[in-house]
Amino acid sequence: MTLEIKNVSKQFDSFVALDDINLLVGEHEFVCLLGPSGCGKTTLLRIIAGLLDMGGGQLVFNGRDLSAVPARERGFGIVFQSYSLFPNMTVAQNVGYGLRIRGDAKGTVDKRVAELLELVKMPHLASRFPWQLSGGQQQRVALARALAVDPRLILLDEPLSALDARVRNEMRVEIHDVQRRLKIPTIMVTHDQEEALMLADKIVCMNEGRIEQVGTPQDLYLRPATRFVADFVGVSNLLGTAWVRRNAPGLLAGRPDGPDGDFELCVRPENITLQAAAGAPGHLNSVTFLGNLSRFRVDWDGQRFIVECHAQVRLESGAALSLRIDPDRCNWVHT
């Protein structure tokens, strides 16, 4: 089953929320809509869910035009950031709610609920109420409830943003494992680039209502197409062609044709080698300890570099440094 998004647009008064969005979600694919607040990712998800009308364009799911299909008939499972569990129902009752509304027999409902609670590792909590659960447990219940009706597509709207860092990491693993086992196409909204890199088969990086780049996590990290993607997905050093020509002309090999101002060189922090050397052009500004690595900020001719090395590297503030950049591990991006 595939979802085709064709020329979808949406405008709120004079504000353009979505500008001609085109995207294909493949069978079994996990797609992350990634971008800052206000970029249009949640608007797009709500349009796919049928909770918001689109201003123009077309949605086609498995060959069927969804334009006139109401949300309740699309067969999609939705998990919101707020979980939206029924407080007066137990875990088991919450998970089985959609099945009961559909009119399934009690035995069928009970069997399906038991299977799903096993899937999300919560069979022992079936009789508890939402207020007796942690945030991570509530999120598992919300996911199980969405899966109960055998959805043809799962839609996740920043489901982990309210959780603390440790629980969020655990839930990423859980969601990834469940989606891979069930092979249900999934679209997840997130502003967390680490989350997208970990979970997605395909990342859709959005900015100001437009798609900046679509690709695998490796594509967006190693080969960002634009300055925005390079800056938003991971940490980057972005060097103008004038600076490169003046200080490191060897990196100019293979620069795409076009005016100098149209491109910048993207260099990831781990692709720079530091070495202390008297009289070298770079000077250490500061060091941040990050556990297994340290992040160095180095100034060189008006350009601030961020360099990441193993934490065992010891350098004094103000030390003169030489920087070596591997031209094969750089990427030219449109500004």
N, C-alpha and C positions, 0 to 999 in steps of 0.2 A: 504494500500500500504506500502510495506517495502523495505528498501534498505539494501542489504547484501554486505559488503566489505570483500573480501576474499584474504588474503595473498598479499595485495597490497604493492609494493615497488617502490621506485624512487631514482635514483642516478644522480647527476650532476657532471660529470667527476669522481673524486675520493671521492666526498662528498656524503654520504648516507643521503638523506633527509627523506626517509620513509623506515622503516625496518620491513617488514612482518606485515602489519596492518590488523587486523580482527575486524569487528564491525558490529552490527546489529542495524539499525534505525527502530523502530517500527512504526506502523500506529498511526497518530496523535501525535507522540512524538516530544518534543523539546529537541534537543541534543546540548550541548555546547562542542566544542573542546577547551580545556583550556590548556594554557602552556606559557612559556616565548618565546620571539622572537627567531626564528630560530629552533623551536622544530618540525616543519613540519606541523603544523595545517593548514596554508593557502595553502601549497602545496597539502594537502589531499583534501581541499575544491575545489581547481581548477581542480583536477583530477575528482572529482565527477561531477563538472559542465561540463566537457568535454573541458576545456580550456587548459589542459595539458595532455600529454600522460603519462601513467604509465609505469614503467619499467617492471613490472610483476604483476600477480594477476588477479582478476576479480571483476567487479561490476555488481550486479544483482538487477534490480529494478522491483518489482512486477512480478518476474519470468522471466524478459527479460534481457539478457546479453547486457550491454551497451558498450562493447569493441569497436564495429564498428559503434556506433550511434553518429553522430556529435552533438555538443552542441545545435545547433538550433532546433534539433529534439527530444531532451530529455524532453522538456516540463517543465523545471525547471525555477523558478524565482530567479534572483540574485540581491542582493543589495550590492554595494561596499562601502568601506570607503569614497571614494571621491564623492559619490552620482551619478556622471556622468549624470547630467540632461542636456538637450539641452538648451543652453542659449537663443536661438532665438525663443523658444516656450513657450507659457503660461503654467501654472500649468495644466490646463485641457488638452492641447495638449500633454504635456509630459506624462500624465497618459494614454491617449488614443493611444499613438504612436504604441504600439505593436498590438493593435486591428486593426488600420488602415492598417498597414503592412500586417496583416493577411487577409485583404479584407472584414472585417465586414461592414455591412451597417451603414450609418451615425447615424440613429436613435438608433441602437443597441449600437454603440460606446458612444453616448451621454448619454444614460441611464446608461450604465456600469460605465462611468466616474463619473456621479453624485452619484451613489451608493458608489463608493470607496472614493470620497471626503467626503461624510458623515461619512464613516467608520473611516477615519483618522482625522475627525473633521476640515476639511478645505474647506467646500463648498463656503464660503465667499471670498476665495482667488483664485478662479478658473481662473480669468483673469490676475493674476499677473505673472511676469516673475521671474525666479530663483534668479536673482540678487536683487530682491525686498523682498526676504524672509530671515528669520533667518536660522541658521544652523539646528535647530530642525525642522523647517517647511520644509526645503529642504529634510531632511531625511524622513519625512512623505510622501512627493511626490514620492521619490524614492521607498518607500515601496508600495505605491498605484500602481505605474507603474508596479512593479514586480507582484502584485496580479491581475492586469487587465486581463491577459491572462489565468486565472484559472490554476496556476501552480500545478503540482502534488507534488512538493517538493520546499521548499524555502531555499535558501542558503544566509547567511548573513556573510560578511567578515568584521569583526570589525566595524560595521556600526555606533557605538556611540563614537568611540575613539576621534574624533575631536571636540566633544561637551563639553561645560563646565559642571561642576559637577551637577548643578541643572537641566539643560536641559537633561543631560544624565539620571538622575533618572526618570524624567518625561517620556522620550522615552522608558525606560525599561518597565514601566507600560503599555504604549501604545502597544508596541510590544507583550508583554505577553497577553494583552487583545485581540488583533486582532488574534493572533495565537490560543488562546483557543476557540474563537468564530468560526473561520473558520475550525479548526481541520485539518490544513495542516501540514504534517511532516516538521520539520524545523531543519536545522543544522546551528549553529552560531559559528564563530571563535571569540575568545576573549582571552585577557591576564589578564582580570580583574576578580579576583576570586569572588568578591561580585556580579558582574553581572551574573556569572555562577550560583552561589548559589541561586540567586533570580529567574532566568528565567527557568532553566533547569529541565526537568524530569530526564535526564541522563547526567552526566558529564563524558567526556573522557579526562583524564589528561595525557598530552603528554610531553615527554622529550627526546631530542636528537633523534627524528625520531621514537620513540617507544611509545607504550601506557603503562603508569605506572599503571593506575587503571581506571576501568569503574564502575560507580555506581550512585545512587541517590546523591543529595547534602548532605543528612544526612549520607550516607555511607562514603563519602570522608572526611567529617568534623569529624564525631564521630569515624570512624573506618578506618583511613588511613592505607594502606597496606605497604607503603614504606616511608623511610625518606624523599624523595623528595616530595611526596604528602602531608605529614604532615607539611612540611616547606613551601610549595607553597600555599596550601589551608588553609587560616587562619593563625593565630599566634600560634606557638607551643613552648613548652619547651621540648627539647629532651635530655634525661638523659641516659648515658651509664650504662650498667649493673654493672660495677665496682663501679661507684659512688653510685648507688642505694644500692648495697650490703654493702657499707661502711657507708652510712648515713641514709638510709631508707629501711632496709631489709624487712620490712613488705610489701613493694610494689612488692616484687619478686614473690608473690603467683600467680600461673597460668602462669608464663613465658613459652612460647613455648620451646620445646626441641631444642637444638642446641648450638653451641659454643657461649660464652658470646659476642664476637665481632659481631655476626650476627644480634643483636637486640638492639634497643634503646626504651626507654619508652617515649611515647608521652603524654604530659600533657597540656591541654588547659589552658590559663591564668585564665579563669573564674572558673576553678575547683580547685583552690588553695585558701585556707583561710589564712589570715594574722592576727597575733596578736602580739602586742608589749609585750615583756617580757625580763626583765633584764637577761643578761647572755645567751640569746638564740643564736643559731648558725648563724642565718641570719642577715644581716645588710642592711638597705635601702640605695640604691645608688642614685636614682633619682625618681621624680614623674612627669608624664605628664598629664595635665588636658585635657580631651576629651569631655567635655560637661556633659553628663549624667553619665559618669564613669571616673575613673582615672586609669592610667597605672603605676604600680610600678615596678621598677627594683631593684631586691634584690640579693645580693651576699651571697653565702653559700658554703664554702669550694671549691673555684675555679669554682663554677657553677653559671652562671647568670640566674636568674628566671625572667620571666615577669608575673606579676599578675594583673588582672583587677578587680576592686571593684567599688562600687557606689562612686560617687564623694564626698559624704558627709564624707567619711573616711579621717581623718586627721592624718598624721604621719610626724615626723621631719626627715630630711636627717641624716643618720648615726644611726638611731634608731635600737636597737637590736630587731629582730623579730623571731617568730616561724612560721613555715609554716606547714599547714596540708593539705595533698593530699589524696583524696578519691581513694583508689585502684580500686573501681568499675567504676571509670570514667577515667581511664587511658587506653592506648592502646599500645601494643607492635608492633613495625614496623621493617621491614627489612632495614638494612643499605645499 
